[in-house]
Amino acid sequence: MPAIAVQAEPPVEPVPAYQPAPPVEPVPAYQPPQSAPVPETSRAVAPTPDAAAVLPRTPAPGNLYHVGVDYSGDSSLQQARSAVPDAYVRNLPSGSAKVQMGAFSNEAAAQERVQELQQQGIAAQIYQP
């Protein structure tokens, strides 16, 4: 029988003994930068204007500034639709009717629409049903 050659295993290196890691210095807690003190003169508060003078008047919830003309038949509706294609007739609780040409949450926007329509020869006005 033929001879089988056996190779010797490589020598095993010894594992070094466990050594703990060196101590870690603690990290200081975050401190936000401190700002310079505010001089007393810059702390004065400017007077605020009257809120009614600055903000446009807005109606109570559910109330809008409506823009329209009195309904006097199909001709008034046709004239309104020449300027505002989706104008429609609105029956009011008083029994009268208006051709509604817009509804706005603030009076200034409604007034602007009235002026645009008046320049086109339409006697629009603001109303609240």
Contacts in CASP RR format, 6 or more apart in sequence:
PFRMAT RR
TARGET T0000
AUTHOR 0000-0000-0000
METHOD contacts of the structure
MODEL  1
MPAIAVQAEPPVEPVPAYQPAPPVEPVPAYQPPQSAPVPETSRAVAPTPD
AAAVLPRTPAPGNLYHVGVDYSGDSSLQQARSAVPDAYVRNLPSGSAKVQ
MGAFSNEAAAQERVQELQQQGIAAQIYQP
56 106 0 8 1.000
56 107 0 8 1.000
56 108 0 8 1.000
57 106 0 8 1.000
57 107 0 8 1.000
58 105 0 8 1.000
58 106 0 8 1.000
58 107 0 8 1.000
59 65 0 8 1.000
59 105 0 8 1.000
59 128 0 8 1.000
63 128 0 8 1.000
64 103 0 8 1.000
64 104 0 8 1.000
64 105 0 8 1.000
64 128 0 8 1.000
65 103 0 8 1.000
65 104 0 8 1.000
65 105 0 8 1.000
65 106 0 8 1.000
65 107 0 8 1.000
65 109 0 8 1.000
65 110 0 8 1.000
65 126 0 8 1.000
65 128 0 8 1.000
66 90 0 8 1.000
66 98 0 8 1.000
66 100 0 8 1.000
66 102 0 8 1.000
66 103 0 8 1.000
66 104 0 8 1.000
66 110 0 8 1.000
66 126 0 8 1.000
66 127 0 8 1.000
66 128 0 8 1.000
66 129 0 8 1.000
67 100 0 8 1.000
67 101 0 8 1.000
67 102 0 8 1.000
67 103 0 8 1.000
67 104 0 8 1.000
67 110 0 8 1.000
67 113 0 8 1.000
67 114 0 8 1.000
67 117 0 8 1.000
67 124 0 8 1.000
67 125 0 8 1.000
67 126 0 8 1.000
67 127 0 8 1.000
68 80 0 8 1.000
68 87 0 8 1.000
68 98 0 8 1.000
68 99 0 8 1.000
68 100 0 8 1.000
68 101 0 8 1.000
68 102 0 8 1.000
68 117 0 8 1.000
68 124 0 8 1.000
68 125 0 8 1.000
68 126 0 8 1.000
68 127 0 8 1.000
69 76 0 8 1.000
69 79 0 8 1.000
69 80 0 8 1.000
69 98 0 8 1.000
69 99 0 8 1.000
69 101 0 8 1.000
69 122 0 8 1.000
69 123 0 8 1.000
69 124 0 8 1.000
69 125 0 8 1.000
70 76 0 8 1.000
70 96 0 8 1.000
70 97 0 8 1.000
70 98 0 8 1.000
70 99 0 8 1.000
71 77 0 8 1.000
71 89 0 8 1.000
71 96 0 8 1.000
71 97 0 8 1.000
71 98 0 8 1.000
71 99 0 8 1.000
76 99 0 8 1.000
77 87 0 8 1.000
77 88 0 8 1.000
77 89 0 8 1.000
77 99 0 8 1.000
79 122 0 8 1.000
80 87 0 8 1.000
80 99 0 8 1.000
80 101 0 8 1.000
80 122 0 8 1.000
81 87 0 8 1.000
82 120 0 8 1.000
83 101 0 8 1.000
83 117 0 8 1.000
83 120 0 8 1.000
83 122 0 8 1.000
84 101 0 8 1.000
84 102 0 8 1.000
84 117 0 8 1.000
87 99 0 8 1.000
87 100 0 8 1.000
87 101 0 8 1.000
87 102 0 8 1.000
88 99 0 8 1.000
88 100 0 8 1.000
89 97 0 8 1.000
89 98 0 8 1.000
89 99 0 8 1.000
89 100 0 8 1.000
90 97 0 8 1.000
90 98 0 8 1.000
90 99 0 8 1.000
90 100 0 8 1.000
90 129 0 8 1.000
91 97 0 8 1.000
92 98 0 8 1.000
92 129 0 8 1.000
93 129 0 8 1.000
98 127 0 8 1.000
98 129 0 8 1.000
101 113 0 8 1.000
101 117 0 8 1.000
101 122 0 8 1.000
101 124 0 8 1.000
102 110 0 8 1.000
102 113 0 8 1.000
104 110 0 8 1.000
104 113 0 8 1.000
107 126 0 8 1.000
110 126 0 8 1.000
111 126 0 8 1.000
113 124 0 8 1.000
114 124 0 8 1.000
114 125 0 8 1.000
114 126 0 8 1.000
117 124 0 8 1.000
118 124 0 8 1.000
END
